[in-house]
Amino acid sequence: MRRLAAAVALGAAWAPAQIAATSPELSRALQAFVDSKEARAVAVLVGRGGTVLHESYHGLREDGKPVGADTRFCIGSCSKSLVSALALLLVADGKLDLDKPASTWLPELASVKLGDGTPARSPTVRELLQHTAGIYSQRDPMTAARKRWIRDFSLTLDRSVAGILAEPLATAPGERFAYSGAGYCVAGRVLEVAGGSDLETLARKLLFTPLAMSRTTWFPAAGDADIANADGPRLAELAPHRLGKKLALPLVGGSVYSTARDCARFLRAITESGHALLPVALRRELTAKTTGRDYGLGWRVRKRDGAVVGLSHNGALYGYRARFDVDVVTGRYFVVLVTLGRAGNRQTPRRIFATVAEHAGGQRAREQELDARIERLARAPVDSKVAVGVIVGVLHDGETTFRGFGRTERGGGRVPGPDTVWEIGSITKVFTGILLAHAVESGLVALDDPVAKYLPEGTEVPEYEGKPIRLVDLTTHGSGLPRMPVNFRPKDPRNPFADYGVAQLYEGLRDTRLRHAPGTTYAYSNLGVGLLGHVLSRVFDRGYDVLVREVITGPLGMTDTAVHPTKSMRERLAKPYGVHWVERWSWDFDCLAGCGALRSTARDLLKFARANLAPPDTKLGRALRAAQVVHSPKWKGPQVALGWHLVGHNLFHNGGTGGYASFLMIDRKRKTAVVVIANTVSRRIDAVGRSLMSFLADRDQSGK
């Protein structure tokens, strides 16, 4: 149920308001196919993650009105990609095993025979989904009966499968690849038995509803006018939905009706490693075992040098044509839905698909240039043995890119990814500054309030010639407090903040003498921001971890950012190292959590960056904006907002703990952000981030 709830949230979050760009050139090229009557209708959506890079609709639906975002098309054999995902969801629920005989759920498969009457073993579920079950193929000559079992849409699935299994197998299971719509009908019946309900209900519960695919179905409602159809009486009349209430057969791998947006939601779930619908291990099953035709589970698999680089599937049913395409390397995907026009032929959809692919390929050239620069900058610390592992995250032109180098553990682990967990050290200070802005927005404090006002009566807070430390001085590093407490003497230097509690904090404040008047001089202070985090915890009557979650990470969907990591986060935590790759320990914090206690991922930090670039119209959004306003006077040193340091118009903070280094910079002018994190102490990580940000700025200025 938790997976379902999380997936629902992700599906609902995807919205057309996130459109980054629509290409006029591509729109004109697609409209030309409609104008020439080669296509009656075309719907195209190109995306990456939750960002839509191109979305356009052309031509007319069945009732003569313009095609739109809610217009359904039959997606033909692209249905097989949906069905395979549904199978994996049943695997995740423990109700299905891909490598068990399908007769486990359909006993009649235990008695299948070859054409000469020789008994054959039952195909496995995987073989049904990979077209190696031996069931007849529609691409071979078919008898009228064989055709009926997969084209008579007035049949029930039970009746269809009974007819299919009455036919002898064309080959022994596992012997050869033979593309089989009939095999997918059998697979669909297996899923029904395993899932305990009919296919439509099962898909709606496990797949369509979680991804907000509200216009996806095998059974369009009778009278639904928002459906695209082919031009010409023959093709138009053959469409399954024309049967209305008599439509009974879900042609499992061939007659799903959907929209471009619904299909894009599905492709996003397939491409995003952090998506809650399919666990990563199960997603790998899509390509883990491929046939000789490079067919995985419901997908054609593209490989380069033995590595999977793409997934695709075409669909065709009567006058409908469809294409799913996923670039595994970049996370880019596109869906193309077409209905043929009177002047169309079998080359028409291929030309439309190629037009969209060429457009996506042009955008890929810019991505390749960025990938090459990331490779050059971020691999160097790993190759020179400065860092064990490095992750780079970039938000640019509305898109996110992640590249990992090295390993999460010396001599083992895995290549760091967007969901690898790291300590982010002093980047935590930005979150503390935003909490202060939120407290001001909530009317609980004022920036100029003295710190002593929010500490227990009798607590001695140092002053300078009668001038008290204000809350704003703590976040701008203008308090005059030292970098570390005067009584900071950890019992275990390997985990230095763990035993520094409230009693020590108050004792240290009592014995501290300020170096200068508050608000006049910049002097970086872990103590100051740690004290601010403690004060805010008292103001809100919440622990710092809970406060961050309630105010910032929860609303922003940053599920992998916390002081106290979840079990899942601990399993993905990169191991920390010091200089020369000496093993280090993770750090724990007590009352100074606000200065450096957070753990996070590159994916979460780019979510955070995106929110800071376009703050929502909420109390949190107002706090994000307020935290970007400079509050430091014209002192010698950096300009500082509430937690953020300003470098020109860029927001910046870095971080370091005993075994980690991190960097976050946001270019507010160009709507760009760069995150670099390593599981090794090294200031070279800052150099990687700054160089990458400079490259992006220079490229934008040059117009490339």
C-alpha positions in Angstrom: 0.0 0.0 0.0 2.9 2.4 0.7 4.2 1.8 -2.9 0.7 2.5 -4.2 0.4 5.7 -2.2 3.8 7.0 -3.2 3.1 6.2 -6.9 -0.2 8.0 -6.8 1.6 11.1 -5.5 4.1 10.9 -8.3 1.5 10.3 -10.9 -0.6 13.2 -9.7 2.4 15.5 -9.5 3.1 15.2 -13.3 1.2 18.1 -14.8 1.2 20.0 -18.1 2.2 23.1 -16.2 5.7 21.7 -16.2 6.1 22.1 -20.0 9.5 23.5 -20.6 9.3 24.1 -24.4 7.3 23.2 -27.5 9.2 23.1 -30.7 7.5 25.2 -33.5 9.6 23.3 -36.1 8.4 19.9 -34.9 4.8 21.1 -34.7 4.9 22.4 -38.3 6.4 19.1 -39.5 3.7 17.0 -37.8 0.9 19.3 -39.0 2.2 18.7 -42.6 1.3 15.0 -42.3 -2.3 16.0 -41.4 -2.5 18.7 -44.1 -1.5 16.1 -46.7 -4.1 13.7 -45.5 -1.4 11.1 -44.8 -2.5 11.1 -41.1 -5.9 12.0 -39.8 -4.6 12.7 -36.2 -1.2 12.9 -34.5 -0.4 13.3 -30.8 3.2 13.7 -29.6 4.8 14.1 -26.2 8.5 14.3 -25.6 9.6 14.4 -21.9 12.3 13.8 -19.4 11.4 13.1 -15.8 8.4 15.3 -14.9 9.3 17.9 -17.6 7.5 18.0 -20.9 9.9 19.1 -23.7 7.4 19.0 -26.5 3.7 18.4 -26.6 1.4 19.0 -29.6 -1.8 17.7 -31.1 -2.8 17.7 -34.7 -5.9 16.7 -36.8 -9.4 15.6 -35.8 -10.9 13.1 -33.5 -13.8 10.8 -34.5 -16.5 13.4 -34.1 -14.7 16.0 -36.2 -13.4 18.1 -33.3 -9.7 18.9 -32.8 -7.6 16.3 -31.1 -6.5 17.3 -27.6 -4.7 16.1 -24.5 -7.6 13.9 -23.5 -8.1 12.3 -26.9 -7.8 8.5 -26.8 -5.9 6.5 -29.4 -5.6 2.7 -29.6 -1.9 2.1 -28.9 -1.7 -1.4 -30.5 1.2 -3.5 -29.4 2.6 -0.8 -27.1 0.0 -2.4 -24.8 2.6 -5.1 -24.3 4.8 -2.7 -22.4 2.0 -1.9 -20.0 1.1 -5.6 -19.5 4.7 -6.5 -18.7 4.9 -3.8 -16.1 1.6 -5.2 -14.7 3.2 -8.6 -14.5 6.2 -7.1 -12.6 3.8 -5.5 -10.1 2.3 -8.9 -9.4 5.8 -10.2 -8.9 6.5 -7.4 -6.4 3.3 -8.5 -4.5 4.5 -12.1 -4.4 1.6 -13.3 -6.6 3.6 -14.2 -9.7 6.9 -15.8 -10.6 8.2 -15.1 -14.2 10.2 -18.3 -14.4 7.6 -20.7 -13.1 5.5 -22.7 -15.6 2.4 -20.7 -16.6 0.4 -23.9 -15.9 0.8 -23.0 -12.2 -2.0 -20.6 -12.9 -3.6 -22.1 -16.0 -3.5 -25.9 -15.5 -4.6 -26.5 -19.2 -1.1 -25.3 -20.3 0.3 -28.5 -18.7 -1.2 -30.6 -21.6 -0.2 -28.5 -24.6 1.1 -30.4 -27.7 3.1 -29.7 -30.8 1.7 -30.0 -34.3 2.6 -33.6 -34.6 0.9 -34.5 -31.4 4.0 -34.7 -29.2 3.4 -33.4 -25.7 5.3 -30.2 -24.8 6.1 -28.6 -21.5 4.2 -25.6 -20.3 5.8 -22.3 -21.3 6.9 -20.0 -18.4 5.4 -16.6 -17.8 8.6 -15.0 -19.0 8.4 -17.0 -22.3 4.8 -15.8 -22.8 5.9 -12.2 -22.4 9.0 -12.6 -24.6 7.3 -14.3 -27.5 9.2 -17.6 -27.0 6.3 -19.7 -25.7 5.7 -21.5 -29.0 2.2 -20.1 -29.4 1.3 -19.2 -33.0 2.2 -15.8 -34.4 -0.1 -13.5 -36.4 2.9 -12.8 -38.6 2.6 -16.4 -40.0 -0.3 -17.5 -42.2 -3.4 -18.0 -39.9 -6.5 -20.0 -40.3 -9.8 -18.3 -39.8 -10.1 -19.8 -36.4 -6.7 -18.6 -35.3 -7.5 -15.2 -36.5 -10.8 -15.2 -34.7 -9.3 -15.8 -31.3 -7.3 -12.5 -31.5 -9.6 -10.4 -33.7 -13.2 -11.2 -32.7 -13.7 -8.4 -30.1 -17.1 -9.8 -29.0 -15.4 -12.8 -27.4 -14.4 -12.8 -23.7 -10.8 -13.3 -22.8 -11.7 -16.8 -21.3 -13.2 -17.9 -24.7 -10.3 -16.4 -26.6 -7.6 -18.2 -24.6 -9.6 -21.5 -24.7 -9.5 -21.3 -28.5 -5.8 -20.4 -28.6 -4.8 -23.3 -26.3 -6.9 -25.7 -28.4 -4.4 -24.9 -31.2 -1.1 -26.9 -31.3 2.1 -25.1 -30.4 4.0 -23.9 -33.5 7.4 -24.7 -31.7 8.5 -26.1 -28.4 8.6 -23.4 -25.7 11.9 -21.6 -25.5 13.0 -22.8 -28.9 12.6 -19.6 -31.0 11.2 -16.1 -31.0 7.8 -15.7 -32.8 5.9 -12.5 -32.1 2.6 -13.5 -30.8 -0.5 -11.5 -29.8 -2.1 -14.8 -28.9 0.7 -15.5 -26.5 -0.1 -12.2 -24.8 -3.7 -13.1 -24.5 -2.7 -16.3 -22.6 -0.3 -14.1 -20.5 -3.2 -11.8 -19.7 -5.3 -14.7 -18.5 -2.4 -15.8 -16.2 -2.3 -12.4 -14.7 -6.0 -12.5 -14.1 -5.8 -15.7 -12.2 -2.7 -14.7 -10.3 -4.2 -11.3 -9.4 -7.6 -12.5 -8.5 -9.6 -10.2 -10.8 -10.3 -9.4 -14.4 -7.5 -7.7 -16.4 -9.1 -4.2 -16.6 -9.7 -4.1 -12.9 -6.3 -5.4 -12.1 -4.5 -2.9 -14.3 -6.6 0.0 -13.0 -5.7 -0.9 -9.4 -2.0 -1.6 -9.8 -1.0 0.6 -12.8 -3.4 3.0 -14.2 -4.7 4.6 -11.0 -1.3 4.9 -9.3 0.1 6.7 -12.3 -3.0 8.9 -12.8 -3.6 7.3 -16.2 -7.4 8.1 -16.0 -7.9 7.9 -19.8 -6.3 4.5 -20.3 -8.4 1.3 -20.7 -9.2 -1.7 -22.9 -12.8 -0.7 -22.9 -13.6 2.9 -23.8 -17.1 3.9 -22.7 -19.8 3.6 -25.4 -20.4 7.1 -26.7 -17.0 8.5 -25.8 -16.6 11.1 -28.5 -13.0 12.0 -27.6 -11.4 9.2 -29.6 -9.2 9.5 -32.6 -10.0 7.3 -35.5 -8.6 6.5 -38.9 -9.9 8.2 -42.1 -11.8 5.9 -44.4 -14.8 3.6 -43.8 -13.0 0.3 -43.7 -10.4 1.1 -41.1 -12.8 3.2 -39.1 -15.4 0.5 -38.7 -12.9 -2.1 -37.6 -11.7 -0.2 -34.5 -12.7 -2.2 -31.4 -14.5 0.7 -29.7 -17.0 0.8 -32.5 -18.6 -2.4 -30.9 -19.7 -0.2 -28.1 -21.3 -2.3 -25.3 -20.6 -5.5 -27.3 -16.9 -5.0 -26.9 -15.8 -7.9 -24.6 -12.2 -8.9 -25.6 -9.3 -7.0 -24.1 -6.7 -7.9 -26.8 -4.2 -8.1 -24.0 -1.1 -6.9 -25.9 -2.8 -5.0 -28.6 -6.0 -3.0 -27.9 -5.4 -0.6 -25.0 -6.7 2.9 -25.6 -4.8 5.8 -24.1 -3.7 9.4 -24.5 -0.2 10.9 -25.0 -0.1 12.3 -21.5 -1.2 9.0 -19.9 1.5 7.1 -21.9 4.1 9.7 -20.9 3.2 9.1 -17.2 4.0 5.4 -17.8 7.3 6.1 -19.6 8.3 8.4 -16.8 7.7 5.6 -14.3 9.9 3.3 -16.4 12.8 5.8 -16.8 13.0 7.2 -13.2 15.1 5.1 -10.9 13.6 6.9 -7.9 10.0 6.3 -9.0 7.9 4.4 -6.5 5.9 2.3 -8.9 8.5 -0.4 -9.7 11.4 -1.2 -7.4 14.7 -0.8 -9.2 15.5 -4.6 -9.0 12.2 -5.4 -10.8 12.7 -2.6 -13.4 15.9 -4.3 -14.3 13.9 -7.4 -15.2 12.6 -5.6 -18.3 16.0 -6.0 -19.9 17.8 -8.6 -17.8 17.1 -11.5 -20.2 16.5 -10.8 -23.8 15.8 -13.1 -26.7 17.9 -13.4 -29.9 15.8 -10.5 -31.3 16.8 -8.3 -28.3 13.2 -8.5 -26.9 13.0 -8.1 -23.2 9.7 -8.0 -21.2 7.4 -6.1 -23.4 10.1 -4.0 -24.9 12.6 -4.0 -27.8 16.0 -3.4 -26.2 18.7 -1.3 -27.7 22.3 -2.1 -26.7 25.6 -0.5 -27.3 28.8 -2.3 -26.4 26.7 -4.8 -24.5 25.0 -2.2 -22.3 21.3 -1.3 -22.5 20.9 2.2 -23.9 17.3 2.3 -25.0 13.8 0.7 -25.0 11.2 1.0 -27.7 8.0 -0.6 -29.0 5.7 0.0 -31.9 2.0 -0.5 -32.1 -0.4 -1.1 -34.9 -4.1 -2.1 -35.0 -6.1 -1.4 -38.1 -5.7 2.4 -38.7 -3.9 3.1 -35.4 -0.1 3.4 -35.1 1.9 4.1 -31.9 5.5 4.4 -30.8 7.1 4.3 -27.3 10.8 5.2 -27.1 13.0 5.6 -24.0 16.6 6.7 -23.9 17.9 4.9 -20.8 21.1 7.0 -20.7 19.5 10.4 -20.5 16.0 9.5 -19.3 14.4 11.1 -22.3 11.3 9.5 -23.7 8.7 10.1 -26.3 5.3 8.8 -27.3 3.8 9.2 -30.7 0.1 8.3 -31.5 -1.2 8.3 -35.0 -4.3 7.5 -37.0 -3.9 7.0 -40.8 -5.5 9.4 -43.3 -6.8 8.5 -46.7 -3.5 9.2 -48.4 -1.5 7.4 -45.7 0.4 4.1 -46.1 2.6 1.9 -44.1 5.5 4.3 -44.5 3.6 7.3 -43.1 3.9 6.3 -39.4 7.5 5.4 -39.9 8.2 8.9 -41.3 6.3 10.5 -38.4 8.3 8.4 -35.8 11.5 9.4 -37.5 10.6 13.1 -37.5 10.1 13.0 -33.7 13.2 10.9 -33.1 15.3 13.3 -35.2 14.0 16.2 -33.0 14.8 14.3 -29.9 18.2 13.5 -31.3 19.0 17.2 -31.9 18.3 17.8 -28.3 20.5 14.8 -27.4 23.5 16.6 -29.0 23.4 19.3 -26.4 23.1 16.6 -23.7 26.1 14.8 -25.1 28.2 18.0 -24.9 27.1 18.4 -21.3 27.8 14.7 -20.5 31.3 15.1 -22.0 32.1 18.1 -19.8 30.8 16.3 -16.7 32.8 13.3 -17.5 36.0 15.3 -17.9 35.5 17.3 -14.7 34.1 14.7 -12.3 36.1 11.7 -13.4 39.4 13.4 -12.7 39.1 13.3 -8.8 38.3 9.6 -9.1 41.1 8.7 -11.5 43.6 10.7 -9.5 42.4 8.8 -6.3 41.3 12.0 -4.7 37.7 10.7 -4.4 36.3 7.2 -4.0 33.0 8.1 -5.6 31.4 11.2 -7.0 27.8 12.1 -8.1 27.0 15.1 -10.3 23.5 16.4 -10.7 22.6 19.3 -13.1 19.3 21.1 -13.5 19.4 23.0 -16.8 16.7 24.0 -19.4 14.1 22.4 -17.1 15.8 19.0 -17.3 17.8 17.0 -14.8 21.0 15.1 -15.5 22.8 12.7 -13.2 26.3 11.1 -13.7 28.1 8.9 -11.2 31.8 8.0 -11.1 33.9 5.7 -9.0 32.2 3.6 -6.3 30.2 4.0 -3.2 32.7 1.8 -1.3 36.4 1.4 -2.0 36.9 -1.9 -3.8 33.2 -2.7 -3.9 29.8 -1.1 -3.6 28.3 0.3 -6.8 28.6 3.4 -9.1 27.0 6.3 -7.3 23.5 7.2 -8.6 20.9 10.0 -8.0 19.5 8.1 -5.1 22.8 7.3 -3.3 22.7 8.8 0.2 25.5 11.1 1.4 26.1 13.4 4.4 25.8 17.0 3.0 27.4 18.8 6.0 27.0 22.5 6.0 24.5 22.6 3.2 22.2 21.9 6.2 22.8 25.6 7.1 20.6 26.6 4.2 17.7 24.6 5.5 18.2 26.2 8.9 18.1 29.6 7.3 14.8 28.7 5.6 13.4 27.5 8.9 14.2 30.9 10.3 12.4 32.6 7.4 9.4 30.3 8.0 9.3 31.2 11.7 9.2 34.9 10.7 6.5 34.2 8.1 4.6 32.4 10.8 4.8 35.4 13.1 6.7 33.5 15.8 9.9 35.4 15.7 11.5 38.5 14.2 14.9 38.6 12.6 16.2 41.3 14.9 15.0 39.5 18.1 17.8 38.8 20.5 18.8 35.1 20.8 18.5 35.2 24.6 14.7 35.8 24.2 14.2 32.2 23.1 16.5 30.4 25.6 15.7 29.4 29.1 15.7 32.2 31.6 19.1 32.7 33.1 21.0 31.4 30.1 24.0 33.6 29.6 24.4 34.6 26.0 27.5 36.7 25.2 27.2 40.3 24.1 29.6 42.8 22.8 29.7 46.1 24.7 26.0 45.7 25.5 25.0 44.7 21.9 23.2 41.4 21.8 23.4 38.7 19.2 20.2 38.7 17.0 18.7 35.7 15.3 19.7 37.1 11.9 23.3 37.3 13.0 23.4 33.5 13.6 22.5 32.7 10.0 24.6 35.3 8.3 27.8 34.4 10.3 27.9 37.9 11.8 27.3 36.9 15.4 30.9 37.2 16.6 30.7 33.6 17.9 33.7 31.4 17.2 33.7 28.7 14.5 33.4 26.0 17.2 32.3 26.1 20.8 35.0 27.0 23.3 34.3 23.8 25.2 34.2 21.5 22.2 36.1 18.4 23.4 34.5 15.3 21.8 34.9 12.0 23.6 35.2 10.3 20.2 37.0 12.5 17.6 35.8 10.2 14.8 32.2 11.3 15.6 32.8 14.7 17.1 29.3 16.2 17.4 27.5 13.2 18.8 28.0 14.0 22.5 27.8 17.8 22.4 24.4 18.4 24.1 22.3 21.2 25.4 24.1 21.4 28.8 27.5 21.8 27.0 26.0 24.4 24.6 24.8 26.6 27.5 28.1 26.2 29.4 30.0 27.1 26.2 28.0 30.2 25.6 28.6 31.4 29.2 32.3 31.1 28.7 32.5 32.7 25.3 33.7 36.2 24.5 32.6 37.8 21.2 35.3 38.7 18.8 33.4 41.7 17.4 30.1 43.4 17.6 27.3 41.3 16.2 26.2 42.3 12.7 29.5 44.0 11.7 31.9 41.3 10.6 31.7 38.0 8.7 33.2 35.1 10.6 32.0 31.6 9.7 30.5 29.9 12.7 29.2 26.3 13.0 28.3 27.2 16.6 26.2 30.1 15.5 24.0 28.2 13.0 23.9 25.2 15.3 22.6 27.4 18.0 20.0 28.8 15.6 18.8 25.3 14.9 18.4 24.7 18.6 16.5 28.0 19.1 14.1 27.1 16.3 13.5 23.7 17.7 12.4 25.4 21.0 10.3 27.9 19.1 8.4 25.2 17.2 8.6 22.7 20.0 9.9 20.1 17.5 13.1 18.2 17.1 15.3 19.6 14.3 14.8 16.5 12.2 11.0 16.7 12.6 11.0 20.4 11.9 12.9 20.1 8.6 10.6 17.3 7.5 7.4 19.1 8.4 8.4 22.5 6.9 10.7 21.7 4.0 11.4 18.1 2.9 7.9 16.8 3.3 6.1 19.5 1.2 8.9 19.3 -1.5 8.8 15.5 -1.7 12.4 15.1 -0.6 11.9 11.7 0.9 15.6 10.9 1.1 16.7 13.9 3.2 16.8 13.6 6.9 19.0 13.9 10.0 18.1 10.3 11.1 18.2 8.1 7.9 15.5 5.5 7.3 16.4 1.9 6.8 16.3 2.4 3.0 18.6 5.4 3.2 21.1 3.5 5.4 21.2 0.8 2.8 22.1 3.4 0.1 24.6 5.4 2.1 28.0 5.8 0.5 30.8 4.8 2.8 32.9 7.8 4.0 36.6 8.3 3.5 39.2 10.8 4.4 42.4 11.9 2.6 44.2 9.1 0.9 41.0 7.0 1.1 41.4 6.4 4.8 38.1 5.0 6.2 36.1 7.4 8.3 32.9 7.3 10.3 29.5 8.9 9.7 28.8 11.8 12.0 25.8 12.1 14.4 24.6 15.4 15.9 22.8 16.4 19.1 21.8 20.0 19.7 24.0 21.5 16.9 22.1 19.5 14.2 21.3 22.8 12.4 24.9 23.3 11.3 25.5 20.1 9.5 23.4 17.0 10.3 21.4 16.3 7.1 21.9 13.4 4.8 20.5 13.6 1.3 20.7 12.5 -2.3 21.6 14.4 -5.5 18.0 13.8 -6.7 16.5 15.4 -3.6 18.9 18.4 -3.7 17.9 19.2 -7.3 14.2 19.0 -6.1 15.3 21.5 -3.5 17.0 23.7 -6.1 14.0 23.6 -8.4 11.8 24.8 -5.6 14.2 27.7 -4.8 14.2 28.7 -8.5 10.4 28.8 -8.6 9.0 29.0 -5.0 5.4 27.8 -4.8 2.7 30.3 -3.7 2.6 28.9 -0.1 4.0 29.8 3.3 7.1 27.6 2.4 7.4 29.4 -0.9 7.4 32.8 0.8 10.1 31.5 3.2 12.2 30.3 0.3 12.0 33.7 -1.3 12.8 35.5 2.0 15.8 33.3 2.6 17.4 34.5 -0.6 17.4 38.2 0.5 20.8 39.5 1.6 20.9 40.5 5.2 24.7 41.0 5.6 25.9 44.6 5.7 28.6 45.9 3.4 31.3 44.1 5.4 34.5 42.7 4.1 33.6 39.2 3.1 30.8 37.3 1.3 27.3 38.6 1.0 25.0 36.3 3.0 21.2 35.7 2.9 19.5 33.5 5.4 21.8 30.5 5.1 22.8 31.1 1.4 26.0 32.7 0.4 25.7 34.9 -2.7 28.3 34.6 -5.5 27.1 37.2 -8.0 23.4 36.3 -8.6 24.1 32.7 -7.7 23.0 31.0 -4.4 25.7 28.8 -3.0 26.7 26.6 -0.1 29.1 23.7 0.2 29.5 21.1 3.0 32.0 18.8 4.5 32.0 16.2 7.3 34.5 13.6 8.3 34.2 11.6 5.1 32.1 13.6 2.6 32.3 16.8 0.5 29.3 18.5 -1.1 28.6 21.5 -3.3 25.3 23.2 -4.3 25.0 26.3 -6.5 21.9 27.8 -8.1 22.0 30.3 -10.9 18.8 32.3 -10.5 19.2 34.2 -13.7 19.6 31.1 -16.0 17.4 28.8 -13.9 20.3 26.3 -13.5 21.6 24.3 -10.6 24.6 22.1 -10.0 25.1 19.5 -7.3 28.4 17.6 -6.7 28.9 15.2 -3.8 31.7 12.8 -2.9 32.3 10.3 -0.2 35.8 11.6 0.4 37.0 14.8 2.1 38.3 17.1 -0.7 37.9 20.7 -1.7 38.3 19.7 -5.4 34.6 18.9 -5.4 34.0 22.7 -5.2 36.2 23.1 -8.3 34.2 20.6 -10.2 30.9 22.3 -9.4 32.2 25.8 -10.1 33.7 24.8 -13.4 30.6 23.0 -14.5 28.4 26.1 -13.7 30.8 28.3 -15.6 30.6 26.0 -18.6 26.8 26.2 -18.6 26.8 29.9 -18.3 29.3 30.3 -21.1 27.4 28.0 -23.4 24.2 29.9 -22.8 25.8 33.2 -23.5 27.3 31.8 -26.8 23.8 30.6 -27.8 25.0 27.0 -28.5 
